[in-house]
Amino acid sequence: MDKIVENTETDLNEILRIRREKLEALKQEGRNPFDITRFDREYTAKEILDNFDSLQNKEVSLAGRIMAKRIMGKASFCHIQDGLDRIQLYVRIDELGEDTYSEFRKYDIGDIVGVTGFPFITRMGEKSIRVKSIVLLTKSLQVLPEKFHGLKDMDLRYRQRYVDLIVNPDVKSVFITRANIMKAIREFMHSLGYLEVETPVLHNQATNANARPFATYHNTLNIDMYLRIELELHLKRLIVGGLDKIFEIGKVFRNEGMDTRHNPEFTLMELYEAYADMYTMMERAEQIFCYIADNVSGTRKIDYQGQIINVEAPWRRLTMIEAVKEYSGVDFDSFTLDDAAARAAAKKHNVRIEKHWNWGMILNAFFEEYAEKNLIQPTFIYQYPIEISPLAKRNKEKPHLTERFEFFVLGNEMGNAFSELNDPVDQRERLIAQAKSKFGEYDFTIDDDFINALEVGMPPTGGMGLGLERMIMLFTNSTSIRDVMFFPTMKPESNG
């Protein structure tokens, strides 16, 4: 019968004390594991398992963390786990010698060991390693969560992601998929001739009134500075400079609320293409999602929480007015630019609005109230009101609307794109109008250098921004943005 290595009924403080005593004893004996600087491993557990037939009875070396251990007299079993997989070790006293075997028996769950041995299959049919030598590389001074119950406290999982990754294999799989998605995006963008660039994270102006920035201070320059909330204005400068197809993937920061779809720090991709427009960006959005589906998921029909999302192109396209009419029954085309009629419609349909809002703002409020939640399959919504789209070109036939779209999946906005406004006069006027209703307590200012760049001349350009965490949530079947971020923003734990 297996011996219980650590009794979960034992007081945790006592277990931690014993582990520290074991480490101190090793130090006294001159065998401090933290003095070891290197272990030459030839294989990972996955490489051994995948190539088992060719490696049987050949000496191999590997390393990993002890995840389970069964002591049975003169022979024992344990499982070690590395970054890719786990494998069983078969440890015998007559292979190691009495002293080394005695030391092995003292190892704890969570310790990291280096091993040499021979792959073989046990009588139970499990691929294993017959251990020839084993060395303690790192002594774990903490206790891993019990394997059957795991680490389930969500707050603790986010705070101690390092433990979460060790004991919850599905979590590691999500982040491996995330890495593969990022790789696929770059592959696709490079295949179309886009150049990846980097722009500043620190800005010396707060230049967007639609999101609250994080403010800081630069001591040497003696100026206020702001963490960027978008990548747009610097990337457009590069379009002016003659880089015709560019993209950037980077962190942006918004000092706003937190929920399952929002984190103050998140990953944004923006792409810009000269001589393109909003409709080119629609194609790019479809292409990116299909490329990820084909190369990461292996299917364009994504199972998300039991619902099949089909990313196959073409996606549905609706104007904002059409979407509002379909889901609320209110036709904003029937009272175009009539603010009073829009306010009356809002009152009748219980849509909450501010007193100063006009027709365009109220149209957007109707969309958010009635239409957005119904857009489950990938859907483009275009022709946004000009009041909420200061960087997009006007629609030629309907100048109160713009050449802007957002696309939605599962009722959530996934991306935002424009036929980019390149008229410097119109752009300055719109930014001034935006500045008059500055957001929050910081000084929202006009980026005069950006206007100067437009005056130099920016070609007709299509641009798009994609929130990558929301995309990754779809492809990994995750219900919270925190589940696809290694270290989501958390309130500090009290030290008291």
N, C-alpha and C positions, 0 to 999 in steps of 0.2 A: 504493500500500500504506500502511496506517495506521502512523503513527509511534507508538512506545511512549513514553507520557508519563512513566511511572515504572517503572523496571526493578525487578521484585521481587527480583532477585538483588543489587541495590545494598544496601550496608550501611545498616540502618535509621538509625543515628546520623548517617550522612552525609546522608540524606534530610531528617532533622529539622533538621540544621544549615543546609542549603540553604533550607529553608522560613523559618527565622528570618532568614537573610540577606536573603531577598526582602522580608520585613516591614520590616527595618531600612532597606532601600533606599527603600521607599515612604515611610517616615517622613522620611528625609533629603530626599526630593523634596517634602515637604509634602502627601503623599497618604495619610496614615495611615487605613486603612479603619475603625479603631476610633474615629475622631473622628466618623464619620457617625452621626447620632442617629435618622434616619428615612428610609424610602423609601415613597413612596405607590404601593402596588400596588392595581390595580383588580380583579384576578382571581386566583384560585388556578388551578393546573394543571387540576384536576378541572373547574372551572367552564368553562374554555376548551374542554376536550375534550368536555364534555357539551353545550355550546352552539356547537360549532365552525361549523356552517353559517351561523348568523347573525352570527358574528364574523369570518368570512373577509375578509381585506383591510381590516379595521378596526384601528386602532392600539390595542394593549393594553399594560398593564404588569403584570408579575408578578415574583416573587422566589423563590429556592430555592437548594439546595445542589447543586454540581456532583457528579454521580455517575459520569459517564463522559465521555470526551473523545477526539476524533479530529482530529488536526491534518493538513491536506492542502494545504499551500502557501498559496494565497490564499483558500481557503475551508475552513471547519472545521465539525464537528458536535460538540455535547455534549448531555448530558441533565441537566436540573436536577430536583430533587425537593423538594416542599414538604410540608406536613403531611398532604396528602390524596392526591397522585398525583405522577407525573413526566411531563415532556414534553421533546421534542427541540428544540434550538435550532440554527438554521443561521446561521453567522457568516461574513460576507464582508469582505475588506479594503476593497472599494470602497464598502461601506455604512458601515463604522466609521471609515475613514481609517487610514493606515499606523501612526500612533502608538498609537491605541487598540487596533488589531488586534494590534500587537506586545505590548502589555500583556496582552491576552487570552491570548495564547499562553503567558504565564508563569503563568497561573492553575493551581492544583492541584486534584486531586480532593479534595473536602471543603470547598473555598471556597464562600462564600455570595455570590450576585450578585443585583443588581437589573437587570431587563431591560425595554426597550420594543421593540415590534416588531409584525409583522403575521402572523396565523395563515394558513398555507397548507399544501397537501399536496405532499410531495416526489414525485419521479418513482417512488420505491419505494412510494408510497402511505401514507407515515407522516404523521400530523398533526404539524405542527411550527410553530415561530415563526421568521420571517425577522427577524433582530435588527437594529434601527435604532440602539440604544444599549445599552451594558452597563457596569455599575459594580460594583466589588468592595466588598461591604458588610462582610464578615468574612473574615479570613485564617485558614485552618485550619493549626495548627502541628503537628497529629498526622496520622498516616496511617490511613485507613480500611482495614479488612480487604479483601483482594483479592476482587473481586465474585463469582468463580466458586466460591471455597472458603468465603467468608463468615466470620462469627464463630461458630464451632462449639463452642469450649470453654465448657461450661456454667457453670463457676465464673466465668469472665471475663464471660460474657453477663450474669449476675446482678449482678456488681460494676459493670459499665459498661453499664447498661441504655440509656443515651443512645446508645451506639454500636450496641447490639443493635437498637434501634428504627430507626436509620438504614439498616442494611444487611439487615435481615430483615423484609420486608413482612408475613409471616405473624404476627410478634410484634405489630406495630402493630395488625393486624386483631383479635387477641385482646383487646387493651385497648380498642379501639373497641367491641367487643361487650360487654365488661365495663361500659363506660359506658352502653351502651344497656340492659343488664339493670338497672342501678341506676335508670335513668330509668323503666323499665317498672314496677319494684317500687313506686316512689313514685306513679306514675300510678294503679296498681291500689289502693294503700292509700288515696289521696285519694278515689278513686271510691266507696269504701265509707264515707267519712266519718271516717276516722282522722286524727288530728292528729299531725304530726311534732313531736317534742320533743327536748330535749337535757338530759342529766344529767351530774353531775361525773365527770371522769376520775380525779381524785385523791380517794381515800377516807382517812379518818383511822382506819379500823379494817379489819383483815383479817377479813372476815365470811363466808368460805366455806371449809370444810375439804376440799373436793374438788379444789382446784387451788392450786398454790403461787403467791403473788403476787410482783411486783417491789416491793421496799421502797425508800423514799427518806426524806429528812428535810427538814422545813420549818424553816428557821432562825428566822424571825420568831416562829412559834407554839411553837417548841421542842418539836415532836412528831414521831414517826414517821408516815409516810404511805405509802399503797400505791396503785399503779396498779390500776385496776379489772379484775376478771376476769369481770364480768358487768354487766348493766344493770338487773337485776331489781328489787332492793329499792327503788331510787329511783323506778322506774316505777310500782311498786305504791303508793307514797306518793301519786303523782299520781292514781291510780284512787280512792284514799281521798278526795282533794281534789275529786273530781267531774268529772275529765276521763275520760269513759267509754270512749273508743276512742282509743288512743294507740299510736305506734310510734317507735322510735329506731333509727337506723343509725349505728354508731360503732365505733371501735377498742377492743378489749379486749386484755389482756396476761396471759399465763400463763407463769410461769418454769419451763418444763418442756421435754421432749424435742422434737426436730425430725426430721421425716421428710417423705415426699411428701404427707402429709395434715395436718401440724402445723407451724405457725410461731409463735414466741412472741408476735407481734403479728398480729392478724387482725381482719377486719371481721364484726361480729355485728349482726343485726337482731333486736330483740325487739318483740313486739306484745302488747297487753293489751286485752281487751274486757269491760266490765262486763256482767253478766247473761248471760254465755256460759259454756261449759264446754269440756272436752277435745274433745268431738265437734265443736264449732264450730271449734276449731283444726284438726282434721283437714280440714274443708272448706276452711279458709283455706290450708292447705298445698297441697292439690290445686289450688285456684284460682290461687295465685301461680305455681306451676310451669306450669300451662296457659296463663296469661296471657303469661308470658315466652316459652313455646314458640310461641304464636300471633303475638306482636308482635315478637319478635326472631329466632327461628329459622325461623318460617313453617311449622312442622310439629310435631306432638306426638309424633312418632317420631324420637328423637334418636339419631344414629349416633355411638356412643362407641367408638373403637378397634375398629371393625368389628362391634360389638354394638349391636343396636337396643334402646333404652330407651323404652318407651311410657309417657308421663306422663299419658295420658288417664285421667280419673276414671271410676269409683271405684278407689282403690288397695286392694290386699289388706290385710286386717286380721287379726292374730293376737295372742292374749295371749302373754306371755313364756313361760308354762308350755306353751302349745300349740306354740310354736316350738321349745322345747327337746325336747319329746316327738317332734316331727316329725323333727328332725335328729340327735338323739342316742339316741332310743328310751327315754329316762328320763322317767317320769311323776311330776313333783314333787307332783301332786295326790294321789298314792297314799301319800305320807308327809308331809303338810302340817305344817310347823313342827317336824318331827322332825330336830333338828340332827345326831344320831348317824347317822340313815339317810342324810342328805344327805352327810355326810362319807364314809360308806361308799361311796356312789355315786360320789363324786369320786375316791376311791382306785381303784375298779374301772375307771373310765373315763379315768384318767390326767389329771384336771383339777387343776391346781395351785391350792391354796388356802392361806390362813393359818390358824394354829391357832385364833384367836379368832373366825373367821367362823361365822355361823349359817346357818340354812336359806335365808333370803332372799339373803344374800351369795353363797352357793354356787349358788343358782339363777341369779343373774346371771353367775357365772363359767362355768356350763354354756352359757348363752346366748352369751357372748362366744367361747367355744371352739368350739362346734358350729354355732350357728345364724347368727350375724351374717354370716359370709363367704358364705352361700348366698342372702342377700337381694339379688338382683340387680335385679329389677324393683321399682318403688316399693312399699314395704310398711310399714304401721304396726304397731309392736309396742307393746302396752299392758298395763296392770296390772303395773307394776313393784313390787318389794318395798319396803316402807316404810323399811327401813334405808338405802336408797340414794336416797330421794326425800323429803327433809325439808321441802320446800316445796309438796308436792302433797296434795290431800285424800285421805282414806282411801276405799277402795271400801266401800260400805255393806254388801254381802253378804260381802265378804272383807276385813275391816279390817286384815289383815296385808299387803294389797296397796293400791296407790294408783291414783288417777285420773290417771295419767301415761302418755304415749306418747313414743316416739322413732320417727322414720321413717328408712328405709334405702334407698339406691340403690347398686348396684354393690358391695354388701357394706360400705358406709360409712355411718355415722350422719350424717344431713343436718340434723336438727332435733330439738328436745326441747320438750315441751309438757305443761301440767298443767291440770286443774281446780284453780285456785290455792287453797291452804290459807288460809282467812281467820279461823280460830278462834285468837285470840291465846294462849289457855292451852295448847292443843295445840302451837302453833308454838313457844312458849318451851321446852316440854319437849323437843321434838325438836331444837332448836338446842343446848340444854344437852347432850343425849346426843351430838350431833355434836362439840361442843367438847371433850368428854372424850377424844376420840380425835383431838386436833389434828394437823394435817398439817404436817410440816416443823419448822423452827426458829423460826417467828414465832409471836406470841401471837394465837391465834384467839379472838375475843371475840364475845359476843352483841350484836347491834345493838338496843339498848334503844329507840332512837327508832323503829325499824321496828315493834317490838312495840307501842309506844305508838300508832302509826298504826293498827295492826290493832284496837287497843282502841277507837279512835275509831269504827271500823267500815268495813270494806271489803265491798262487795257481792260476791255470787257472781261469779267472774271466770275467764275462760279466758285463758291466756297461752302464748306460744310464742317460742322462740329459734331462729334459723336462721344457721348459719355460711355466709356468702355466698361465700367463696372456693370451698368445695366445690361449691356450686351452679354457680358460674361455670365451674369445671373441667368439669362435665358438659356445659354448653351450648357450650363452646369446644373440646371434645375434647382437654383438657389432662391430662397424666398426673401433674403435680406442682403443689402449691400455689404453688411459686415461679414457675411459668409464668404465673400470673394475678395476681401482685403486682409492681408496678413495682420496688420495692426490698425484696426479702425480707431477713430478718436473716442477716447473714454474719459469720463470724469475720474480724477485721481482718487484712489482709495484713501480713506481717513487714516491718519497715523495715530489717532487717539484711541 
